[in-house]
Amino acid sequence: MSQDNETSVFDVLKRISDNEWEVPVGFKPGMNVPGRIFVSESLLHLLEMETLGQVANVATLPGIQKYSMAMPDAHLGYGFSIGGVAAFDKESGIISPGGVGFDINCGVRLIRSNLSEQDVRPKLAGLLDDLFDAIPTGVGSKSRLKVTDTELEDIFTHGVQWAVDNGYGAKADIIHCESKGQMPEADPSKVSAKARKRGRPQIGTLGSGNHFLEVQYVDEIYDEEAASAMGLEEGQVTFMIHCGSRGAGHQICTDHLQVLAQASKKYGISLPDRQLACAPAQSQEAQDYFKAMVCAANYAWVNRHVIMHWTREVFEKHFAGDFGDLGLDLVYDVAHNIAKLEEHNVDGKNTEVYVHRKGATRAFPPGHPDLPEKYLAIGQPVLIPGSMGTPSYVLCSNEGSMDISFGSACHGAGRVMSRKHAKKELRGEDIKEELSSRGILVRATQPSLIAEEAPEVYKSSSEVVEVVHDVGIARKVAKLLPMGVIKG
């Protein structure tokens, strides 16, 4: 199929349903499977041809199963699109850092409370000031927590268990993290000295870009049973933490990309894009990367856990009680930017596959053994953050999610404007003032960061969530509206 400057996504895609579109085999040479894009017609107008090309490129990789997928928040990324999902056979497939990303396990967690919007609103400005002081934010920020080399290895290996054992959080938090906050395949010997040096001072830091800590309230409940299981009700205050593995994850990706670029040539893998550097899943190079990636994923869970602990301390100070009295319970923590070995039904056969979720959220259905007991009946919580001034959503995975998308959903709203363009077109001071007029307070290290992450540089979180709901991957449970936001 020809591609030129006049070709639009509508010329390429075959409509499967209202919110499902297929990139046909043959759109790019060497495609092994079709592309499958979950997007509404209105959101399709925002999809770049380059993103479509990335979906097709991934479809050419060895051992890919069923489809190369893109979620409704998809946009251009490194190798895979952000919002891209693909599963590769354990034996005949590959592992690719481009399908994970540089910020390994950039994820999000939601914490409920017994506080109401009316309780928090009068204290919001002071609360945000203290949160901003308590949690280091921004590029190169250094943690209040000093860890030794030995402790860093324990973090890489044991994840959230290390945090709880060292006084950060409670045992109940562990079961409410995806994978209980620790993947077992970690091997710190695969992590370079440079990655360790970058990661050691950054445990408990928020980072920059789209990372945030947001104080919210529950505006609307759509599913009373699921909301009740999560302890959510209208008018209640929650907070959400979005961050990842900081410099450690970035360096681990950088280090192993160099190795895998050579491995692609060594194993004779034809790549349509060098950013898709990969190696056979069982090769030494792929497994070394995977074990290092797991170290970064475990690190990221600890990072969010320590931030949650310090956030709880600030709430305790402002509302006179310990976090148990205040009901500051972890609802769930989900990982983005991760590859996992999972069992899925492919063509009627249970198959082990490495599922790459690049800017996508795991969405396992009711009854899945990896879920906490309290969510077995309703399905996994799926957390979809908004963008500073827009709603965030809590969803629950549906029965058919495994067949539809290898148990995967979107992870946010998806950018429509680059950071560079946003800083040129928008003024952070104006956005902060406009948000304040709507009752949303913002703290950031500098105004340009507010401009980069302004609501208008993203797709509508409501539209994106509606697609996931309508397709049947996950159903809406609750809508959360922002009160105060801390940006890196």
N, C-alpha and C positions, 0 to 999 in steps of 0.2 A: 504494500500500500504506500503510495507516495506521500511525502511530507514536505511542505513548503511553507513559506511565510503566510500564505493565505489560508492554510488549513486551520480549522478551529476544532475544539474538543468535540463539538456536536457533529462534525464530519466524520470523526473517528469512532465514537462510541456507539455501541448497540444498546438500546434500552431493554433492560430485563424487567423492571417494575418501576413504580414511581420514584423510588430512591436507590435503585441498583442499575449499574451500567457496566457493560463489558468492553474491555479493550481486546479486540480479536487477535488470535494468533496470526502472525503475518504482518501486524502493524510495524514490528521491527524484526529483522532477520534473526532466526535462532530462538524465538520464543517457544518454550516447552509447554506452557499453559497460558490460558487467557489471563488478562487483568480483570479485577473486579473492584469497582469503585462504588462506595456507598455515599451517595450525595443527592440532594434535592436539585431540581432543575434550576432554582434560583441561585443556589450555591455553586452550581456547575459553571455559571458565568464568571466566577472568581477563580476558577482552576486554570493554572498556567499549562500550556502545552508541554513545557519542560517537565512539569510534575508527571504528566501523562507518560512522557518518555521515560522517566525514572521507574514508573510502575512496569512498563514494558521491558526495560533493561533487567529488572529483577527477575522477570519471567524467563529469562534466558539462562539463569544460573542452574548448575547441575543439581538434580534431586529435588527440585521444588515440587510441592504437592498442591494439587487442585487449582489454586489461583495465586497470583501476586495481587495483594489487596491494598487499598487505600481508604482510610476513614474520612468522614465528612470534613474534618479539620485539616486535610492534607494540603501541604504546600512544599515548595522546593527545599530539599535537604542535601546532605552529603551522602552521595551514593543512593541510598533509599530516600524516597520522599519522607518528610516528617508526617506521621500519620500512616506510614507504611507497615504492612504486616506480611510475613511470609514464613512458611514452614518447610523445612528441608529434612529429607529422610536421614535418619541417624547414620546409615551405612553409605548410601550413595550420594548424599547431599553435602553441603558445605556449611561453614561458619564464616560470617563476614562482619567485621567491625562497622562497616557502613550500614548494616542493618540494626545496629545498636546505638551508635552515635558517640560523641565525645563526652557528654555528660551522662555517664553510665548511672542507671537507676535514678535519674531525675524523676522523683515521684511526688505524691501528694498524700497528706493525711488529714483527717477531720477529727476534731475533738468537740464533744458536746459539753453542755454545762446545765446546771440548775438555775442559771441566771436568766432574767428576761431582758428584752431590749430596754425596758424602762429602768431596770436596775443599772445597766451599763452606760446608757447614753449620757447621764450627767457627769460621769467620771471618764468619759472616753478620751479626752485630750490628754489628761495626765497618764492614763493607762498606756496610750500609744507612746508618749514620751519615754516612759519607763521601759516599755518593750524595746524601743529603739536603742536605749542605752544598754539593755541587758543582752541583746543579741547582735553580735558583730555582723555588719552587712557590707556589701559592695566588693569590688574587685580587690583581691589581695588582702581582704580582711583577715585578722588573726584572732584565734579563739581565746577565751578566758581559760580554756582547759589546756593544760600542758600534758602531753602524753610522751612516754618513753618509746624507744624503738620496739621494745618487747610488748608494750601495751598496743602499739600500732599493729603489730602482727596479730595480737589477740582480737583486735577490732576487725581486721581483714578476715580472720578465720571464724569468729564466733558471732559477729554482728550484734544484734540487739541484746542477746544474752549477756554480752560484755557490759553494755550500758546498764542493765538492770542489776547485775552483780556489783557494779560500782556506784550504785545509789542514784542512778538516773532512771526514773520511771518505776513501774511496778510489774510484778509477774503477769498480771492480767493484761498488760499492754502487749505482751509477746504474742499471744494467740490472735490478736487483732491486727497483726501485720501480715501482709502477703508473705508466704513462705516462712511465717513466724520470724521474719526479720533476719533470716540467715539461710543462705544456700550452702550446701555441704561441700561443694566441689572446689572450694578456695585453696590456692597454693601460693602463699606469699613469696616463695622463691621465684615466681614468675613476674614479680613486681620489681621494677628497676629502682635503683637508689634515688634517681631524680624524682620518680613518682612518690616515693616515700617522703622525700624532703618537702615536696609540695603539699602532701596530704597531712603531715604531722601537725602543723599549726592551724589546721582549718576545721577540726571537728567542732561542731556547734556554731557554724557560720552560715549565713543565709546566701551569700554570693550575690551576683548581679543579674542583669538581663530580666527574664520573665519570672525570676524567683521572688517569692513574697511570703509574708505572714499577714493574714487577713482576719480581722474580727468581723463576724457576720451575724445575721439573725435569720431564723426560719420564717420565710414570708408565706409559703404555701405548701401544703401537704397534698400529694396526689394519691398515695397508697398508704392507708392508715395502718395496715398490718405490718408492712415492711418498715414504716417509720417507727412504729412502736417497738419492733425488734431492735432497732438502732438507738432507741431512746430519744427520738426527735419529735418535737411538737411545735406548733405555730407560736411565734413570738419569742422563742428561745434563742439565746446567744450561743454561737458556735465559733470555733476558729479553725483556720485551715493553714497548713504549712506546705509550701512547694519549694523544694530544692533537691540537690543531688550530691554527687561525689566530689565536687569541687576540683581542685587541681590534681588530686590523685587520679580521678577517673579520666580527666583530659589527657594526662601524661601516659596513662596505661594504654589508652586508645592510640595516641600518637606513636608510642614505642612499637606496638604490635602491628600497626598499619605498615610500617616500614618492612617488617619481617614478612607480612602476608602479601605485600606487593611482589616480593621476590618469589614467594611460594606459589602464587598464581601462575607465574611463568614456569616454575619448576614442575608443576603438575599438569601443565598444558591446558589450563582453563582459559578459554577465550572470553575476554571481558569487553562488553560494549562501552564501559566507562571504568577508568582506572580507580575511581573512588569505590568500586565494588570489590576491591582486593579481598581475596578469600582463599581458603584452602579446604581440601576434603575434610569432612567433620572429624574423622578419626585420625587425621595426620597429627604429627607432633606439633607443627606450627599452629594448627587450629585449636588443639587442646591446650597448648600453652596460653594462647590468648583467652580462651574460655575460662581457664582457672584464674587468670589475672582479672578478667572482667568480673568474676564472682567476688573477688576481693573488694573491688570497687563498689559492687552492689551492696555487700555487707557493710562497708564503710558508710554508704549513703543512708542506710537504715539507722545507723548509729547517729549520724549527723542530724537527721530529723528528730531522733529520740531525745538528744541533748537539747535541741532547740525547744521541743515540747516541754521538757523538764523546766527550763528557765522561764518559759511562758507561763507555766503553771505557778511558778514562784511569784511572778509579777501579779497574777490574778489573786493569789493568796494574800498578798500585801494590800491590794486595793479592796478586797471584799471580805476580809477578816474570817478566814477559815482555811483548813487544809484542802488539798485538791479533791480528796474524797468527799468531804462535806459539800464542796461546791459542785460535785458531780462532773469534774473535768475528765471524763472517760474517753479513751481513744475509741472512736467508732470503727475506723479501719485505715490502713495505710496501703496504697497501691504503688507499684513500680511502673515507670515508663523506661524506655531506652534499655532494654535488657533482652538477652536470649536465654531460653530455658529448654531443657530436655523434658518433653511432655508426651503423654500417650493420647493419641487421637484416632478416631475412626476415619480411615481413608479408604473409600471404595469398598466399604463393608468389612474392612480388616483393621484390627487394632494395631497401630503403627507408632513407633517411637520417632519423634521428630524434634528438631531444634527450631522452636518458634521464635522468630525475631520480631520484636515489637518496638518499632522506632517511633517514639512519640505516640504510643498507643497503650491502652490500659487492658490488663487481663480482666476477663469477664466470664468467670466460671459459673455454671448453672446450679440450681437447687440440687442438693444431694451429693455434690461433688466432695470426695473425701478430703480435699485440701482446704475446705472451708471450716471456719470455727463452728462449733456446735450451734450457737445461737442464730447462725445464718444458713444452716442447712435447709430449712424449709423455704426461705425466701430467695436464696441465691446470693452471690457475692455482691457487696456494695461496690459501685462504680462511681468514682468521684470526678466530676468535670468542672474544673475551676473556670470562672469568668475572667475578665480582664479589667481589674481595678474598679471600674464603675458599672460593671454589668453583672447579671446573676451568675452564681455557681449552682450546680445541680448535683443532687445525689440520686443515683439510679440503682436498680438491682438487676442482675443478670437473669435472662430468661432461659427456659428449657432448651431452646434450639440454638443457643449461642455457639456451641461447639461446631455444629454443622455449618452454620452461616459464616463464621469468621475465625475458626480455631479458638473460640472463647476470647475474642478481642473486641474492644470498643475504642472510641476516640479518647483523647486525653485532654482536650481543651478546645479553644475556639479556632485557632489557626490564624497565622498572620496573613494580612493582605497588603502590608506596607513594610518595607525594609526599615531597619533601625536608622540607617543613614538618611533615608528619605523623611522619616518621621521627625528626626532632629532638625532637618532643614525646613519642614513645613509647619511644625508645631512648637509652641512655647510651653515648657513645663509649668511655669508660673501661672499661665492662663488656665491650664488644665486643672491644676491644684485648686485654683480659685473656683472654677466651675463645679468641681466635685464637692468642694466645701459648701457651696450654695445648695447642694442636694443632700447635705448631711453626711458626706463621706470625707473623712479626714485622711490625709496622706502624709507619710514621712518618708524621705528619701535622702541619700547622701548628696545628691545634686539634682537640680531641676531637669537636666537633659535626660536623666533616667526616667522621669515621669513622662516626658515627651515620647521616648522610645516605646513605652508600654501603654500609651493612651488607649482608651476604649476603641477609638475609631481606626486603630491600626490592625484590629482583629475582626474576624468574622463574628457574626452574632452567635453567642453561646447558646441562645435559645433555639435558633435554627439548626445548629449542629446537633444538639441533643434530641431535637424532634426527629431527625433522620434515624438516629440509633434506636429511638423508641418505636418508630413506625416500621422499621425493618424487622424488629423483633429481637435484636441482640440484647437489649436491656430496657427496662421500663422505668419511667420517671417515678421517683418517690417524694422528693422535696426540692423546693427552690429556696436558695439562700441569697440574701441581698447584703452587700458590703456596708459596713459602718466605718471601719478604719483599716488602712492598709500601710504596711511597711514594705518598701521596695529597696532592693539592694542598690 
